[in-house]
Amino acid sequence: MSKATITAAVAALLLTTAPLTYAQTAGNRGTSGAIESSHETTATEPSPVGEMIQPDQVRASKMLGSTVYDLHNRDIGKVGDLVLNRDGKVAAVVVDVGSFLGMGGKNVAVRMSDLKTDNNRLTLDMTKEQLQQANNYELENKTTGAG
């Protein structure tokens, strides 16, 4: 074989394997070691969610401390906290019902879907008395240390 033929063969080999090498370095490796598409979002890459808050979304900073009203426009408490699941969804909205006959306040957990917004106000289809009869929601689990 001539030098020119060997050089041409090596050049052809390099040209055909270059895309495979690039794919391995540019792609993301999953837990199995297989190459994944470089277009998928990884834990280190931000995930775009849009450019503007949507009508069915509520900002947590606006909810915390907001007064909650019943259907008759009476103040029944304030949003004291939001409890999130590991996946980031709201598991509970904690309403501070306040004191009852001079006694200490009480936290009650309600579902996010139970709260309605109208004219930037939060309403709940419950009375203050119903909330005061509900179970107290503990924000700290003394057994596991959660919270």
C-alpha positions, 0 to 999 in steps of 0.5 A, a space after each residue: 500500500 502506498 503512503 497516499 492510500 494509507 493517509 486517505 484511509 486514516 482520514 476517512 476513518 477519522 471523518 466517519 468516527 468524529 460524529 460518534 465522538 461528538 455525540 458522546 461528549 455532547 450528549 448527557 449520560 443517564 444512570 444506565 450510561 446510555 447516551 441521552 438526547 442533548 435536548 432534554 433538560 437535566 437537573 442542572 439546566 433551568 426549565 423554562 415555564 413561560 414568560 408571564 404568570 397565568 390567570 390560574 396561578 397565584 404567587 406565594 408571596 402574595 398569598 402569605 399573610 393574606 386575609 381569607 374571607 367566607 362567602 359572606 365577606 367575613 374575615 375568617 383568618 389569614 394564610 399562615 403558610 404553604 406546605 409543599 410536596 417533594 414535587 413542588 405542588 402545594 399539599 396544604 394551605 395553612 390558615 391561621 384562624 386566630 384566637 377564639 374567646 381570648 384563647 390561642 390561635 389555631 392553624 387549619 390546613 385546607 386544600 389549595 383547590 378549596 380557596 377561590 380568588 376573586 378581585 385579588 381576594 381569597 375566599 373559602 366556602 367555610 365559616 370561621 366557626 367551622 374552621 375552629 372546629 377542624 383539627 389543628 394542623 401541626 407545622 412541625 412533626 415532633 416524631 420525625 423532625 419534619 417541618 
